[in-house]
Amino acid sequence: MQTVTDFLDEWATAERTGDADELDRLLTDDFVGVGPFGFQLPKPAWLARHAPGELHYDTFDLDEVQVRQHGDAAVVVAKQTGKGDYQGNPVPEAARASLVLVPADDRWRLVGLHLSFIAGTPGAPPLPAAAAGRTEEGARR
């Protein structure tokens, strides 16, 4: 069986290079990606992100990777970092990613992905307290 680490390397490379054919192979047919603003993209829409003039990454990496296996499935929580743009607009440089992997034909496939902004990182929305002009300490009171 392919290791989770090997799968994550393949997936990150496919995202960075915009290889929709490889992503098509790595995602299950019922894949759903949830973006940091809560939108949902089924597999065809996820693959379409890499059409010319849409999403482009200069860098795309995973670190702080934590893998937990539950039966046949694996749950991965990682920090996704990268630089790039979507339709000419910069993408946030860091997100927390939760991935759900399932085995198929002696290798892993991605069935679901949920992204969340990491507060305080470039491109992420401001913390609610900061947006209101309060300090974090003041927001806790």
C-alpha positions in Angstrom: 0.0 0.0 0.0 1.2 3.5 -0.8 2.1 5.6 2.2 0.1 8.6 3.2 3.3 10.7 2.9 3.8 9.6 -0.7 0.2 10.4 -1.6 0.5 13.9 0.0 3.7 14.6 -2.0 1.9 13.5 -5.2 -1.1 15.6 -4.4 0.9 18.7 -3.5 2.9 18.5 -6.7 -0.3 18.1 -8.8 -1.8 21.2 -7.1 1.4 23.2 -7.5 1.8 22.4 -11.2 -1.9 22.6 -12.0 -1.9 19.0 -13.3 -5.7 18.4 -13.6 -5.1 15.0 -15.1 -3.1 13.8 -12.1 -5.6 15.4 -9.7 -8.4 13.6 -11.5 -6.6 10.3 -10.7 -5.9 11.3 -7.1 -9.5 12.4 -6.2 -12.4 10.1 -5.7 -15.4 10.6 -8.1 -17.5 12.0 -5.2 -14.7 14.3 -3.9 -15.8 17.6 -2.3 -13.5 20.4 -1.4 -14.6 23.1 1.1 -12.9 26.4 0.7 -11.9 28.8 3.5 -15.1 30.9 2.9 -17.3 27.8 3.2 -18.0 27.2 -0.6 -18.1 23.6 -1.8 -16.5 22.4 -5.0 -17.3 18.9 -6.3 -14.6 17.2 -8.3 -15.3 18.7 -11.7 -15.2 22.3 -10.2 -12.1 21.5 -8.2 -10.3 20.3 -11.4 -11.6 23.4 -13.3 -9.7 25.7 -10.9 -6.6 24.8 -12.8 -7.9 25.9 -16.3 -5.7 28.5 -18.0 -6.1 31.9 -16.4 -7.7 30.6 -13.2 -5.6 29.2 -10.3 -1.8 29.3 -10.5 0.7 28.4 -7.8 4.4 29.4 -7.7 4.8 27.4 -4.5 2.6 24.9 -2.7 3.7 22.9 0.3 2.4 21.0 3.3 4.0 21.0 6.7 2.9 20.4 10.3 1.4 17.2 8.9 -0.5 15.0 11.4 -1.9 11.7 10.2 -4.5 9.6 12.0 -5.7 6.3 10.6 -9.2 5.1 11.5 -10.0 1.7 10.0 -9.3 1.9 6.3 -9.5 5.8 6.2 -6.8 8.3 7.0 -7.4 11.8 8.3 -4.7 14.4 7.7 -4.4 17.8 9.3 -1.7 20.0 7.9 -0.6 23.6 7.2 -0.8 24.4 3.5 1.5 27.2 2.5 2.0 28.7 -1.0 2.2 31.7 -3.2 0.0 32.1 -6.2 -3.0 33.8 -7.7 -6.6 33.0 -8.7 -7.7 35.0 -11.8 -4.9 37.5 -11.1 -5.6 38.0 -7.4 -3.2 36.7 -4.8 -4.3 33.7 -2.8 -3.8 33.6 1.0 -0.4 32.3 1.8 -1.4 29.8 4.6 -4.4 27.7 5.4 -5.1 24.8 7.7 -6.1 21.8 5.6 -8.1 18.7 6.8 -7.9 15.9 4.2 -9.8 12.6 4.3 -8.2 9.7 2.4 -9.5 6.3 1.5 -7.8 3.4 -0.1 -8.4 2.3 -3.7 -6.4 -0.1 -5.7 -3.5 -0.3 -3.3 -3.1 3.5 -3.1 -4.7 6.5 -1.4 -7.3 8.8 -2.9 -8.6 12.1 -1.6 -12.4 12.0 -0.8 -12.7 15.4 1.0 -10.7 18.5 1.8 -11.6 21.4 4.1 -9.5 24.6 4.1 -9.5 27.3 6.8 -7.6 30.6 6.9 -4.9 30.9 9.5 -5.5 34.2 11.3 -2.7 36.7 11.1 -1.1 35.2 7.9 -0.8 37.2 4.7 -4.0 37.2 2.7 -6.2 36.0 5.5 -9.1 38.2 6.7 -8.3 40.1 9.9 -9.3 38.7 13.3 -12.8 40.0 14.3 -11.4 41.9 17.3 -8.7 43.5 15.1 -11.4 44.5 12.5 -13.3 46.2 15.2 -10.2 48.0 16.5 -9.9 46.0 19.7 -6.9 44.1 20.9 -7.1 40.4 21.3 -7.0 40.8 25.1 -9.9 43.2 24.9 -11.9 40.8 22.8 -11.6 38.1 25.5 -13.2 40.2 28.3 
